[in-house]
Amino acid sequence: MHYTARERFLQLIHRSRGSSALKQDIIDTATTISKTPQPPSVVQQHPRIYDYGVLVLGITEDEIPTVLDNISGKPPDDPYAQTTSSRVKYHVDGNIVLLDYFGPDETVYTAILEQCMRTANGFMFLYNIASREGFEQIRPRYSDALRFQREPYGRKPLSFSLPAIIIGYNNGKEEEREVPKEKGELLARELGCKFVEIEKLEKNGRDAVHILIKEMIKGEELSPSRSETEEKGATEGEMQSDVKRRSEKRWWKRLNRNN
């Protein structure tokens, strides 16, 4: 048995009811499905909600607000814009992914930084290709994060691999390059993480985010626990309520209150 274009189309309408932003996605998906029917085994009846904390390292205090806004795609009028954190909802492979970014000033938040390294679900290590010094800080930062994630400091086994991505960016200043792209690729292979080099964070940052999201999902040892709303086949309104409830639980703020 295959789902018809109409059946898949109606499923998408039900999931995105009240959201004009997804109308074009619905039309595109229905068109694609009509050409290539999918078996029921690959169609999720109810989306899962993944809730992750992401630690962003390698940026200066002055760069933190701008870099986080560019990576997360926050609009200028967003209440969390121009801060050291950002909370964003994504739709990836039919699932809802909530990312709570935190970019602490590493010279000030020493204690909270260690707590974040223990509990973060994913890591972004950034460097400007015009800064050899910034690039050389990635390896020790990665080692610290891995040490705090693994036993005895963290809860992960010694075989655990860090869900991480190294991001080199130049912001249109190729002529000032100090770090060859090949060095970034080599470092990523040595550390066992993903690597991208992008021209501008505001243009290509979300591509890097989606790569990291898939790494975090793939790296989960056990399937994420499904909420009650997911298990019972909730309505769109109930799903949105669950997302809102989770969104209010800021990952880094919970850590800050505990220290």
N, C-alpha and C positions, 0 to 999 in steps of 0.2 A: 504494500500500500504506500502511495506517495501523497504528500500534501500538495494540493493544487495551489495555483497562484492566489486564488481567491481566499482559500483557508489561511494561508500565511499572511496575506494582506489584512484579513480581519484580526488575526492575532496581534499584528503590529499596531493596528488602530486601537485595540483594547489596551495595549501596554502604554501607548503614548497619548491617550486621550487628554485633550486640554493643552497639549504642547504643540504649538505651531512650528517650532524649530525642527520637528522631525517629519513634517509632511513630505518633504522632498525625499527623505530617506525611505519613507513608506512606498512612494511611487517607484523609486529606483529598485527597491527590493522586490516589489511585486513583478516588475518587468523582468528582473533577472530570474526569479523563481519560475515564471511562466516558460522561460527558455530551458532552464535546468532544474527539474523537480528534485527535491531533496527527500531522502527517506526519513521516516519519523525518528530514527535513532539519533540524528544529528540536530533535531529541532528541540529546543528547550521550551517547555510549556510555561515555566515561570523563571524569571531571571534571578540569579544569585546576587547577593550584595557583598562585595569585598571591601573591607575597611582597613586601610594601611597607613602607617606613619612613615614618612620618607625624610631622611636627614640629608640636607644639602650642604656639602663641605667644599672649601676651596675658594670662597669669595670673601672680600673684605667687608668691614662694617658698612661702609658707604655704598657698596654694591648690593647688599642683601635685598633691600626692598625692590629695586629695579629688576634684579635677576629673578627673584621669585615671581614677580608679576609677569615677566616675559615667559618663563617656563610654564607657568600654570595657565596663561592665557586670560588672566583676570581683566575685566573691563576697568577703565579708569575710575568709574564711580563706585566700584566695589568697596564695601565697608572695611574689608581686610587688606585693601591695597596699601602699598607703602608701609608695610610692617615686616617683622622678621618671620612671619608665618603666613600660610595661605591654605584654604580649605576648598577643594574643587571636586566636582562630580563628573565622572566620565562614563561613557557607554562603550564597552569593549566586548566584542563577540557576543552581543546580546545580554551581557551582564552589567550591573551597576557597580562602579568602582569609585570609592570615596578615598581621596588622597589628602592627607594632612601634612603639608610641607612645613619643615622647620629649618631655617637657616640661621643658627645662632652665631653671635660674635664669638669666635673661638678663643679670643683673648680674655673674655669676661665670664662666659658661661661654662667654666671648667667642670663644675659638679654636674650641672644639668646636661652637659655634653656627654659625659660618661653614661648617665642614665639613658640618654637617647640612643647611644651606641648599643646599649644592652637590649633595648626594646624595639628599635626601629625595624620595620619590615623590609625596607629597601634603602639604598644609598646612592646619591649622585655625587660624584667627584668631579668638580669643574676646574678647568684651568684655561687661562687665556694663552693662545699660541704665541703671543708676543712676550710671554713671561716664562723663562726657563725655571726660575725659582719656584713659581707656582706649580709647575709640572712636577718638579722634584719632591714636592710635599705630598703627592698622591700616595706613593707607596707607604710611607709611615702612617698616614691617615687610614689607609686600607688595613694595615696590620693592626692598628689599634681597634678598629671596628670589628675585625674578625676575632681578636682576642676577647673583647667584651661580649661578643655574641656566643662564643663557645664556652663550654665548661672549663674551669669552675666558676668563672665570672658570670656567664650567661647560662641559658637553658639548652642551647643547641649542642649536639654531639661534636666530637672533634673532627668528624668527617664532613661537617656542615660547610657548604659553599655560600659565600655572601651574595645575595641578590643585589647586584650593583651595576652601574654604568659609568664609564668615564666619558666626560663631554669636553671636547676641545672646541673653543669658539674664537673667532677673530674679529667679529663686528666690523667687517669690511676693511681690515688693516693688514692685508696679506703681506704688504711690503715690510712690515715690522716683525714678521715671523721669526721666532727663536727656536721653536720646537717643531721638527719635521713630523708630518702625519704618521710616518712609518714608526716613529718612536712611541707615539700614542697607541698604535695598533699592537706593537710588540709588548708594551707594558700590560695592556689588557689581556693578551694571551697568557702572559706569565702569571697574572693574578687570577685568571679564569673568570673574567667578567666581560660585559659588552663594551663596545667603544663606538662613538660617533664623533665626527668632526663637522661642525655646522658653521655656516657663515654668520648667522645672526640668531640669537636666542629667541627673539620675538617672532621670527619667521619659521624656524625649524625646531624650536624647543619641544613642541608637543609630539613630534616624531620620536624624540628620545624618551619622553614620558611613556608612550605606548610600548616601547621596547622594554622599559623597566617594569611596567605593569605585568606584561606577559612573563617576565622572569620571576616576579614575585608569586604569581599564580602557579607557575610551573614548579617553583621551588618549595611549595607547601608539602610537608611530609604527609599530612592527612587532609582530606577534603574539609573545607571550612564548614563549620556548623551552620546549618540553615536556620534562619529565624522562624518563628511561628507563622509569620505572615507569608513566608515562602513555602512552608510545608503545606499549608492549607489551601494554597492557590488563591492568594489574596487579590482583591480588586486593586485597580490602579491607585485609588485614593489611599488604601491601606499600605500599599508599597511606598508611596510618597511619604506617608506619615512615619514609616519605619526609617526611611532614608533621613528624614528631618531629625528624628530622635538620635540617630547615630551621628549626624553632622554636628550636633550640639556638644558631643563628647570630644573636645579637642585633645588630641593625643599628648602634645607637649605641655599643655596647661595642667593636665592631670599629673604629669611628672613633676612639674614645678611646684604644685601644691604639696607633693610628698617629700619635698626636700627642704 
